């Protein structure tokens, strides 16, 4: 006969303690939710409308584009790969000073068109692809204009 000590049965926390902890956590979560809801729904400051006399002048100034920004005609062409995907670009060029040669913008547009026809769809996918495309367009416009173009603004880029 061997004597085997009886294993003690381990008991977890009692049911009453578990329910008390659950209720305490529920009350804390509700309190935090109520406080954060009150914080997020606080009084928002409303913008004061501008005086009526200045509103017309500001709207007129906003509609007149500066002389340093030149809008290009929309570019619509297909991509290199896949050939069934078409792209439509509406671009604006930002010059250091107003361009003296009116044909400079057209030459830049033709150069951008030739470049876009060599682009593959996977090169312009995602945010980094967009940034690479924009930097390539700025670089090509700067080379074609001999440094007169500071930036290329992409107003619309649509793939179909």
Contact map, one row per residue, 1 for C-alpha under 8 A:
1110000000000000000000000000000000000000000000000000000000000000000000000000000000000000000000000000000000000000000000000000000000000000000000000000000000000000
1111000000000000000000000000000000000000000000000000000000000000000000000000000000000000000000000000000000000000000000000000000000000000000000000000000000000000
1111100000000000000000000000000000000000000000000000000000000000000000000000000000000000000000000000000000000000000000000000000000000000000000000000000000000000
0111110000000000000000000000000000000000000000000000000000000000000000000000000000000000000000000000000000000000000000000000000000000000000000000000000000000000
0011111000000000000000000000000000000000000000000000000000000000000000000000000000000000000000000000000000000000000000000000000000000000000000000000000000000000
0001111100000000000000000000000000000000000000000000000000000000000000000000000000000000000000000000000000000000000000000000000000000000000000000000000000000000
0000111110000000000000000000000000000000000000000000000000000000000000000000000000000000000000000000000000000000000000000000000000000000000000000000000000000000
0000011111000000000000000000000000000000000000000000000000000000000000000000000000000000000000000000000000000000000000000000000000000000000000000000000000000000
0000001111100000000000000000000000000000000000000000000000000000000000000000000000000000000000000000000000000000000000000000000000000000000000000000000000000000
0000000111110000000000000000000000000000000000000000000000000000000000000000000000000000000000000000000000000000000000000000000000000000000000000000000000000000
0000000011111100000000000000000000000000000000000000000000000000000000000000000000000000000000000000000000000000000000000000000000000000000000000000000000000000
0000000001111100000000000000000000000000000000000000000000000000000000000000000000000000000000000000000000000000000000000000000000000000000000000000000000000000
0000000000111110110000000000000000000000000000000000000000000000000000000000000000000000000000000000000000000000000000000000000000000000000000000000000000000000
0000000000111111110000000000000000000000000000000000000000000000000000000000000000000000000000000000000000000000000000000000000000000000000000000000000000000000
0000000000001111111000000000000000000000000000000000000000000000000000000000000000000000000000000000000000000000000000000000000000000000000000000000000000000000
0000000000000111111100000000000000000000000000000000000000000000000000000000000000000000000000000000000000000000000000000000000000000000000000000000000000000000
0000000000001111111110000000000000000000000000000000000000000000000000000000000000000000000000000000000000000000000000000000000000000000000000000000000000000000
0000000000001111111111000000000000000000000000000000000000000000000000000000000000000000000000000000000000000000000000000000000000000000000000000000000000000000
0000000000000011111111100000000000000000000000000000000000000000000000000000000000000000000000000000000000000000000000000000000000000000000000000000000000000000
0000000000000001111111110000000000000000000000000000000000000000000000000000000000000000000000000000000000000000000000000000000000000000000000000000000000000000
0000000000000000111111111000000000000000000000000000000000000000000000000000000000000000000000000000000000000000000000000000000000000000000000000000000000000000
0000000000000000011111111100000000000000000000000000000000000000000000000000000000000000000000000000000000000000000000000000000000000000000000000000000000000000
0000000000000000001111111110000000000000000000000000000000000000000000000000000000000000000000000000000000000000000000000000000000000000000000000000000000000000
0000000000000000000111111111000000000000000000000000000000000000000000000000000000000000000000000000000000000000000000000000000000000000000000000000000000000000
0000000000000000000011111111100000000000000000000000000000000000000000000000000000000000000000000000000000000000000000000000000000000000000000000000000000000000
0000000000000000000001111111110000000000000000000000000000000000000000000000000000000000000000000000000000000000000000000000000000000000000000000000000000000000
0000000000000000000000111111111000000000000000000000000000000000000000000000000000000000000000000000000000000000000000000000000000000000000000000000000000000000
0000000000000000000000011111111100000000000000000000000000000000000000000000000000000000000000000000000000000000000000000000000000000000000000000000000000000000
0000000000000000000000001111111110000000000000000000000000000000000000000000000000000000000000000000000000000000000000000000000000000000000000000000000000000000
0000000000000000000000000111111111000000000000000000000000000000000000000000000000000000000000000000000000000000000000000000000000000000000000000000000000000000
0000000000000000000000000011111111100000000000000000000000000000000000000000000000000000000000000000000000000000000000000000000000000000000000000000000000000000
0000000000000000000000000001111111110000000000000000000000000000000000000000000000000000000000000000000000000000000000000000000000000000000000000000000000000000
0000000000000000000000000000111111111000000000000000000000000000000000000000000000000000000000000000000000000000000000000000000000000000000000000000000000000000
0000000000000000000000000000011111111100000000000000000000000000000000000000000000000000000000000000000000000000000000000000000000000000000000000000000000000000
0000000000000000000000000000001111111110000000000000000000000000000000000000000000000000000000000000000000000000000000000000000000000000000000000000000000000000
0000000000000000000000000000000111111111000000000000000000000000000000000000000000000000000000000000000000000000000000000000000000000000000000000000000000000000
0000000000000000000000000000000011111111100000000000000000000000000000000000000000000000000000000000000000000000000000000000000000000000000000000000000000000000
0000000000000000000000000000000001111111110000000000000000000000000000000000000000000000000000000000000000000000000000000000000000000000000000000000000000000000
0000000000000000000000000000000000111111110000000000000000000000000000000000000000000000000000000000000000000000000000000000000000000000000000000000000000000000
0000000000000000000000000000000000011111110000000000000000000000000000000000000000000000000000000000000000000000000000000000000000000000000000000000000000000000
0000000000000000000000000000000000001111111000000000000000000000000000000000000000000000000000000000000000000000000000000000000000000000000000000000000000000000
0000000000000000000000000000000000000111111100000000000000000000000000000000000000000000000000000000000000000000000000000000000000000000000000000000000000000000
0000000000000000000000000000000000000000111110000000000000000000000000000000000000000000000000000000000000000000000000000000000000000000000000000000000000000000
0000000000000000000000000000000000000000011111000000000000000000000000000000000000000000000000000000000000000000000000000000000000000000000000000000000000000000
0000000000000000000000000000000000000000001111100000000000000000000000000000000000000000000000000000000000000000000000000000000000000000000000000000000000000000
0000000000000000000000000000000000000000000111110000000000000000000000000000000000000000000000000000000000000000000000000000000000000000000000000000000000000000
0000000000000000000000000000000000000000000011111000000000000000000000000000000000000000000000000000000000000000000000000000000000000000000000000000000000000000
0000000000000000000000000000000000000000000001111100000000000000000000000000000000000000000000000000000000000000000000000000000000000000000000000000000000000000
0000000000000000000000000000000000000000000000111110000000000000000000000000000000000000000000000000000000000000000000000000000000000000000000000000000000000000
0000000000000000000000000000000000000000000000011111011000000000000000000000000000000000000000000000000000000000000000000000000000000000000000000000000000000000
0000000000000000000000000000000000000000000000001111111000000000000000000000000000000000000000000000000000000000000000000000000000000000000000000000000000000000
0000000000000000000000000000000000000000000000000111111100000000000000000000000000000000000000000000000000000000000000000000000000000000000000000000000000000000
0000000000000000000000000000000000000000000000000011111110000000000000000000000000000000000000000000000000000000000000000000000000000000000000000000000000000000
0000000000000000000000000000000000000000000000000111111111000000000000000000000000000000000000000000000000000000000000000000000000000000000000000000000000000000
0000000000000000000000000000000000000000000000000111111111100000000000000000000000000000000000000000000000000000000000000000000000000000000000000000000000000000
0000000000000000000000000000000000000000000000000001111111110000000000000000000000000000000000000000000000000000000000000000000000000000000000000000000000000000
0000000000000000000000000000000000000000000000000000111111111000000000000000000000000000000000000000000000000000000000000000000000000000000000000000000000000000
0000000000000000000000000000000000000000000000000000011111111100000000000000000000000000000000000000000000000000000000000000000000000000000000000000000000000000
0000000000000000000000000000000000000000000000000000001111111110000000000000000000000000000000000000000000000000000000000000000000000000000000000000000000000000
0000000000000000000000000000000000000000000000000000000111111111000000000000000000000000000000000000000000000000000000000000000000000000000000000000000000000000
0000000000000000000000000000000000000000000000000000000011111111000000000000000000000000000000000000000000000000000000000000000000000000000000000000000000000000
0000000000000000000000000000000000000000000000000000000001111111100000000000000000000000000000000000000000000000000000000000000000000000000000000000000000000000
0000000000000000000000000000000000000000000000000000000000111111100000000000000000000000000000000000000000000000000000000000000000000000000000000000000000000000
0000000000000000000000000000000000000000000000000000000000011111110000000000000000000000000000000000000000000000000000000000000000000000000000000000000000000000
0000000000000000000000000000000000000000000000000000000000000111111010000000000000000000000000000000000000000000000000000000000000000000000000000000000000000000
0000000000000000000000000000000000000000000000000000000000000001111110000000000000000000000000000000000000000000000000000000000000000000000000000000000000000000
0000000000000000000000000000000000000000000000000000000000000000111111000000000000000000000000001100000000000000000000000000000000000000000000000000000000000000
0000000000000000000000000000000000000000000000000000000000000000011111000000000000000000000001111110000000000000000000000000000000000000000000000000000000000000
0000000000000000000000000000000000000000000000000000000000000000111111100000000000000000000111100100000000000000000000000000000000000000000000000000000000000000
0000000000000000000000000000000000000000000000000000000000000000001111110000000000000000000111100000000010000000000000000000000000000000000000000000000000000000
0000000000000000000000000000000000000000000000000000000000000000000011111000000000000000011110000000000000000000000000000000000000000000000000000000000000000000
0000000000000000000000000000000000000000000000000000000000000000000001111100000000000000011110000000000011001000000000000000000000000000000000000000000000000000
0000000000000000000000000000000000000000000000000000000000000000000000111110000000000000011000000000000000001000000000000000000000000000000000000000000000000000
0000000000000000000000000000000000000000000000000000000000000000000000011111000000000001111000000000000000000000000000000000000000000000000000000000000000000000
0000000000000000000000000000000000000000000000000000000000000000000000001111100000000011110000000000000000001000100000000000000000000000000000000000000000000000
0000000000000000000000000000000000000000000000000000000000000000000000000111110000000111100000000000000000000000000000000000000000000000000000000000000000000000
0000000000000000000000000000000000000000000000000000000000000000000000000011111000000111000000000000000000000000100110000000000000000000000000000000000000000000
0000000000000000000000000000000000000000000000000000000000000000000000000001111100111110000000000000000000000000000010000000000000000000000000000000000000000000
0000000000000000000000000000000000000000000000000000000000000000000000000000111111111110000000000000000000000000000111111000000000000000000000000000000000000000
0000000000000000000000000000000000000000000000000000000000000000000000000000011111100000000000000000000000000000000011111000000000000000000000000000000000000000
0000000000000000000000000000000000000000000000000000000000000000000000000000001111111000000000000000000000000000000000111000000000000000000000000000000000000000
0000000000000000000000000000000000000000000000000000000000000000000000000000001111111000000000000000000000000000000000011000000000000000000000000000000000000000
0000000000000000000000000000000000000000000000000000000000000000000000000000011111111100000000000000000000000000000000000000000000000000000000000000000000000000
0000000000000000000000000000000000000000000000000000000000000000000000000000011011111100000000000000000000000000000000000000000000000000000000000000000000000000
0000000000000000000000000000000000000000000000000000000000000000000000000000011011111110000000000000000000000000000000001000000000000000000000000000000000000011
0000000000000000000000000000000000000000000000000000000000000000000000000001111000111111000000000000000000000000000000000000000000000000000000000000000000000011
0000000000000000000000000000000000000000000000000000000000000000000000000011111000001111100000000000000000000000000000000000000000000000000000000000000000001111
0000000000000000000000000000000000000000000000000000000000000000000000000111100000000111110000000000000000000000000000000000000000000000000000000000000000011110
0000000000000000000000000000000000000000000000000000000000000000000000000111000000000011111000000000000000000000000000000000000000000000000000000000000001111100
0000000000000000000000000000000000000000000000000000000000000000000000111110000000000001111100000000000000000000000000000000000000000000000000000000000001111000
0000000000000000000000000000000000000000000000000000000000000000000000111100000000000000111110000000000000000000000000000000000000000000000000000000000111110000
0000000000000000000000000000000000000000000000000000000000000000000011110000000000000000011111000000000000000000000000000000000000000000000000000000000111100000
0000000000000000000000000000000000000000000000000000000000000000000011110000000000000000001111100000000010000000000000000000000000000000000000000000111110000000
0000000000000000000000000000000000000000000000000000000000000000000111000000000000000000000111110000000000000000000000000000000000000000000000000000111110000000
0000000000000000000000000000000000000000000000000000000000000000000111000000000000000000000011111110000000000000000000000000000000000000000000000001111000000000
0000000000000000000000000000000000000000000000000000000000000000000100000000000000000000000001111100000000000000000000000000000000000000000000000001110000000000
0000000000000000000000000000000000000000000000000000000000000000001100000000000000000000000000111110000000000000000000000000000000000000000000000001000000000000
0000000000000000000000000000000000000000000000000000000000000000001110000000000000000000000000111111000000000000000000000000000000000000000000000000000000000000
0000000000000000000000000000000000000000000000000000000000000000000100000000000000000000000000101111110100000000000000000000000000000000000000000001000000000000
0000000000000000000000000000000000000000000000000000000000000000000000000000000000000000000000000111110000000000000000000000000000000000000000000000000000000000
0000000000000000000000000000000000000000000000000000000000000000000000000000000000000000000000000011111100000000000000000000000000000000000000000000000000000000
0000000000000000000000000000000000000000000000000000000000000000000000000000000000000000000000000011111111000000000000000000000000000000000000000000000000000000
0000000000000000000000000000000000000000000000000000000000000000000000000000000000000000000000000000111111100000000000000000000000000000000000000000000000000000
0000000000000000000000000000000000000000000000000000000000000000000000000000000000000000000000000010111111110000000000000000000000000000000000001000000000000000
0000000000000000000000000000000000000000000000000000000000000000000001010000000000000000000010000000011111111000000000000000000000000000000000000000000000000000
0000000000000000000000000000000000000000000000000000000000000000000000010000000000000000000000000000011111111100000000000000000000000000000000000000000000000000
0000000000000000000000000000000000000000000000000000000000000000000000000000000000000000000000000000001111111110000000000000000000000000000000010000000000000000
0000000000000000000000000000000000000000000000000000000000000000000000000000000000000000000000000000000111111111000000000000000000000000000110011000000000000000
0000000000000000000000000000000000000000000000000000000000000000000000011010000000000000000000000000000011111111100000000000000000000000000000000000000000000000
0000000000000000000000000000000000000000000000000000000000000000000000000000000000000000000000000000000001111111110000000000000000000000000000000000000000000000
0000000000000000000000000000000000000000000000000000000000000000000000000000000000000000000000000000000000111111111000000000000000000000000110010000000000000000
0000000000000000000000000000000000000000000000000000000000000000000000000000000000000000000000000000000000011111111100000000000000000000100110000000000000000000
0000000000000000000000000000000000000000000000000000000000000000000000000010100000000000000000000000000000001111111110000000000000000000000000000000000000000000
0000000000000000000000000000000000000000000000000000000000000000000000000000000000000000000000000000000000000111111111000000000000000000000000000000000000000000
0000000000000000000000000000000000000000000000000000000000000000000000000000000000000000000000000000000000000011111111100000000000000000000000000000000000000000
0000000000000000000000000000000000000000000000000000000000000000000000000000101000000000000000000000000000000001111111100000000000000000000000000000000000000000
0000000000000000000000000000000000000000000000000000000000000000000000000000111100000000000000000000000000000000111111100000000000000000000000000000000000000000
0000000000000000000000000000000000000000000000000000000000000000000000000000001100000000000000000000000000000000011111110000000000000000000000000000000000000000
0000000000000000000000000000000000000000000000000000000000000000000000000000001110000000000000000000000000000000001111111011000000000000000000000000000000000000
0000000000000000000000000000000000000000000000000000000000000000000000000000001111000000000000000000000000000000000001111111000000000000000000000000000000000000
0000000000000000000000000000000000000000000000000000000000000000000000000000001111001000000000000000000000000000000000111111100000000000000000000000000000000000
0000000000000000000000000000000000000000000000000000000000000000000000000000000000000000000000000000000000000000000000011111100010000000000000000000000000000000
0000000000000000000000000000000000000000000000000000000000000000000000000000000000000000000000000000000000000000000000111111100010001000000000000000000000000000
0000000000000000000000000000000000000000000000000000000000000000000000000000000000000000000000000000000000000000000000111111110111011000000000000000000000000000
0000000000000000000000000000000000000000000000000000000000000000000000000000000000000000000000000000000000000000000000001111111111000000000000000000000000000000
0000000000000000000000000000000000000000000000000000000000000000000000000000000000000000000000000000000000000000000000000001111111000000000000000000000000000000
0000000000000000000000000000000000000000000000000000000000000000000000000000000000000000000000000000000000000000000000000000111111100000000000000000000000000000
0000000000000000000000000000000000000000000000000000000000000000000000000000000000000000000000000000000000000000000000000001111111110000000000000000000000000000
0000000000000000000000000000000000000000000000000000000000000000000000000000000000000000000000000000000000000000000000000111111111111000000000000000000000000000
0000000000000000000000000000000000000000000000000000000000000000000000000000000000000000000000000000000000000000000000000001111111111100000000000000000000000000
0000000000000000000000000000000000000000000000000000000000000000000000000000000000000000000000000000000000000000000000000000001111111110000000000000000000000000
0000000000000000000000000000000000000000000000000000000000000000000000000000000000000000000000000000000000000000000000000001000111111111000000000000000000000000
0000000000000000000000000000000000000000000000000000000000000000000000000000000000000000000000000000000000000000000000000011000011111111100000000000000000000000
0000000000000000000000000000000000000000000000000000000000000000000000000000000000000000000000000000000000000000000000000000000001111111110000000000000101000000
0000000000000000000000000000000000000000000000000000000000000000000000000000000000000000000000000000000000000000000000000000000000111111111000000000000000000000
0000000000000000000000000000000000000000000000000000000000000000000000000000000000000000000000000000000000000000000000000000000000011111111100000000000000000000
0000000000000000000000000000000000000000000000000000000000000000000000000000000000000000000000000000000000000001000000000000000000001111111110000000000100000000
0000000000000000000000000000000000000000000000000000000000000000000000000000000000000000000000000000000000000000000000000000000000000111111111000000111100000000
0000000000000000000000000000000000000000000000000000000000000000000000000000000000000000000000000000000000000000000000000000000000000011111111100000000000000000
0000000000000000000000000000000000000000000000000000000000000000000000000000000000000000000000000000000000010011000000000000000000000001111111110000000000000000
0000000000000000000000000000000000000000000000000000000000000000000000000000000000000000000000000000000000010011000000000000000000000000111111111000100100000000
0000000000000000000000000000000000000000000000000000000000000000000000000000000000000000000000000000000000000000000000000000000000000000011111111111110000000000
0000000000000000000000000000000000000000000000000000000000000000000000000000000000000000000000000000000000000000000000000000000000000000001111111110000000000000
0000000000000000000000000000000000000000000000000000000000000000000000000000000000000000000000000000000000110010000000000000000000000000000111111110000000000000
0000000000000000000000000000000000000000000000000000000000000000000000000000000000000000000000000000000100010000000000000000000000000000000011111111100000000000
0000000000000000000000000000000000000000000000000000000000000000000000000000000000000000000000000000000000000000000000000000000000000000000001111111100000000000
0000000000000000000000000000000000000000000000000000000000000000000000000000000000000000000000000000000000000000000000000000000000000000000001111111110000000000
0000000000000000000000000000000000000000000000000000000000000000000000000000000000000000000000111010000000000000000000000000000000000000000001001111110000000000
0000000000000000000000000000000000000000000000000000000000000000000000000000000000000000000011110000000000000000000000000000000000000000010011001111111100000000
0000000000000000000000000000000000000000000000000000000000000000000000000000000000000000000011110000000000000000000000000000000000000000010001000011111100000000
0000000000000000000000000000000000000000000000000000000000000000000000000000000000000000000011100000000000000000000000000000000000000000010000000000111110000000
0000000000000000000000000000000000000000000000000000000000000000000000000000000000000000001111000000000000000000000000000000000000000100110010000000111111000000
0000000000000000000000000000000000000000000000000000000000000000000000000000000000000000001111000000000000000000000000000000000000000000000000000000001111100000
0000000000000000000000000000000000000000000000000000000000000000000000000000000000000000111100000000000000000000000000000000000000000100000000000000000111111000
0000000000000000000000000000000000000000000000000000000000000000000000000000000000000000111100000000000000000000000000000000000000000000000000000000000011111000
0000000000000000000000000000000000000000000000000000000000000000000000000000000000000001111000000000000000000000000000000000000000000000000000000000000001111100
0000000000000000000000000000000000000000000000000000000000000000000000000000000000000011110000000000000000000000000000000000000000000000000000000000000001111110
0000000000000000000000000000000000000000000000000000000000000000000000000000000000000011100000000000000000000000000000000000000000000000000000000000000000011111
0000000000000000000000000000000000000000000000000000000000000000000000000000000000001111000000000000000000000000000000000000000000000000000000000000000000001111
0000000000000000000000000000000000000000000000000000000000000000000000000000000000001110000000000000000000000000000000000000000000000000000000000000000000000111
